[in-house]
Amino acid sequence: MENRRFEAIKPRSMRYDVLRQLRDAILDGAFVPGQRLNESEIARQMGISRGPVREAILALEQEGLVKTVHWRGSYVAELDAEAFRELVELRILLETHAAQVAAGRCTPADLDELQRIIDNMRAACRAGDVEDVVDHDLDFHHTICELSGNRLLLRAWEQLSGRLRLAILLSIAEGFDAAGMVETHPPVLEAMRRRDAAQAAALLNRRTWEAAEIIIRMLQQRAAGHAPA
């Protein structure tokens, strides 16, 4: 907490800016899982009252990034293997449907955009920029959901993305192969180029579960007090 410094907030954008800064602090690791969020200190650094901070914490609780314990306060949510499995199951339902729809309606410009994201992911991997790799990875999947044209599906996926990012960053820190993760994306894109909706969905399903099982085992080992193998 001592190392985190917040920017002063402009009243006209207060609710958005408070939420954005707190979310970023969690996603970039300034607040770690299990850490208590001190409303008074956060409000002091931002130069505002505690009310907007409390509202932002409630919003983050709805996103699954924060857990509030009655009479004890609010904490950054800890990653749990079973909860993560449920998260992945929902993610796959959303993404496989999105890929099937998007494969039939995407334009050459859409496919070029997906290729650009893959290129950026590879460049970030070569540069050793893990956070950028994860951001581009999520951008690829976000774009597929966007290309489905289903706004409710996209919104549902966006509600999962913060927890997914935390899990992926944690897994890479524990030795998960970032370069291998990057190369799971081109086959999905090639299936979409061929308008092969079933293959695009199948690839997303298989490759997402392969990565998820590694993260789930890691979370189980951490919960048991063992270092991941």
N, C-alpha and C positions, 0 to 999 in steps of 0.2 A: 504494500500500500504506500510506503514511504517513497518508492521510486516512481509512482504514477503521479503525473501532474496534469490537471485538466485545464482546458481553455475556458476563458470567460464566455458566458452565454448571452446572446442577444435575445431580448424578450420576445420578439416576433417569431422566432424559430425555436423557442425554448424547449417545448415538448419533444420535437424531433431531435434536436441537438443533444439533449441529455441522454435520450435513448441511444442515439448513435455512438456517443462517446463511451457509454457503459458497455454496450455490445462489443465495440472494438477492443475495449480493455480486457474483456473476457476472451475474445477470439484471438487476440495477439499474445495471450499468456501473461499479461500484467496482473490479472487476477487468476489464480489457479483453482482447480476443482477443490471444493471443501473450504475455501477461504470465505470469511464473513465479509459482507459488504456494509461498511460503516456509513450510514446515510448522512450523518452530521458532518463527517470529514469530507465526503464527496461533495456535499452541498457547499461547504466552506471553500473548497478549492475552486468550484465553479462560480462562486459568488452569487448563489441563489438560495431560496428557502428549501426546506426538506421536501415540500409537497411534490414538485416535479420529479425529484429523485425517486420518491416513493412510487409515483406513477410509472416511471421507467422500469423500476424493479418489478412491478406487477406485470408489465408487458413482457419483460424478459422471462418471468416465470411461465407465462403462457407459451413462450417459444421453447421452453424446456431448458433454458440456460441457467436458471436460478431456481433454488428451492427455498421456501420460507418455512421455518419451524416456529410454531406458536410460542410466544414469550421468549424466544431465543434470537430471532432475527433471520436475515436472509443470507444465503450462502450460494456460491457458485456451484451448480449441480455437478455431482460426481458421476463419472461414467460407470455404468453397470452393464454387465454382459447380457443379461436377459432383456433389459430395456433397449440395449443397442440392437439386439436381434429383432425385436419388434419394430424398431425404427427402420432397419434394413428391409424387413418384409414389406412395410408400407412404401418405402422408397422404390423397391422393385416393381410393385404394383403400378405405381405412378409412371415410372420411367419406361417400362416395357410397353404400356399402353401408348404413352407419348411417342415412342419410337415407331410403333406400328402406324400411327396416324401420320407422323411427320414424314416417314419414308414415302408416303403416297402423295404428299402435297408440297414438299420442299422444292425450292427453285435452285438453279445453278449457283446463284448468289448465296443462298443459305448454306449450300454444301461448301462453298469457298470459305464462308465464315467459320464453319466447323474445322476446316483444314487449317485456317489461320490460328485457331485456338490450339490445335495440336502442335503446330510449329512453335507457338509461344511456350507451350508446355515443355517441349524438347529443349528449347533455348534456356529456359529457367532451370531445367534439370542439369544441363551442361554447366551452367553457372553456379550450381550448388545452392540455388535459392529455393529452399524447401517450401516456404510459405507461398511463393509465387507459383510453384508447381501445383500446390493444392488449390489455390485460387483458380487457376486455369482448368484444372480437373473439374471443379464444381461448375465453372462457367460452361464447359462442354455439355454437361448434363442439364444445366439450366437452359441452355439454348435449345436442346432437343425438346424439353418440356414446353418451351416458348413456341417452337415450331409446330406443336400439336394444335395450336390455336385455341386451346381450352384454358380459359383464364382461371377457373376454379382449381384445375389440376396444377397450374403453375403456382398459384398462391399456396396450395397445400404443400408442394415441394419446397417452396421458399421457407416455410415454417420448420422444415427439417434441416435446412442447410447449415445452420449454426452448429448444431450438435454433430452433424457429419464432419464438418471441418475440424472440430475439436478432436474427434476420434481419429481422423486420418493423420493429423499433426502428431498426436500422441504415438500412433503406431510407427510413424517414420522415425520419431525420436528414439524408439525402442528397436530400430533396425529394419523396419519394413522397407522393401525394395521400391524406392520411388521411381527409378528408371523402368522397372518392370511394369509398374502401374501405368506409366505414360503410354507404353506400347500396347496396352489393352484397348486403346481408343481407335487407332486406324482401322481395324477390322469392322468395327461398328459403322464407321463412316463409309467404308467400301460397300457394305451391305445396303446402306441407304442410297448410295449412288446407283446401285443396281435395282433400286425400288423393291428390294427383298425385305418386306416388312417383318416377316416371320423370323428371318435370320438375324436381323438387327435386334429384335426383341430377345431372341435366344442368347445372343452374344452378351447383351447387357445383363441378362439374368445370370448366366454362368459366371461371367467375370466379376460381377458385383459380389456374388456369393463367395467366390474364391478369396477375394480380398477381405470380405466381412468375416469369414471364418478365422482368418489369421488374427484380426483385431479382437474377435470374441475370445479366442484362446488366450491372448495377451491380457485381456481384462480379467478373465478367470484366474490366471496366474497371479496377477497383481492383487486380486481380492484374497487369494490364498496366502499372500505374503511371500510369493516366490518371484524372483526376477524372470522375465520372459526368456525362453530358450533361444 
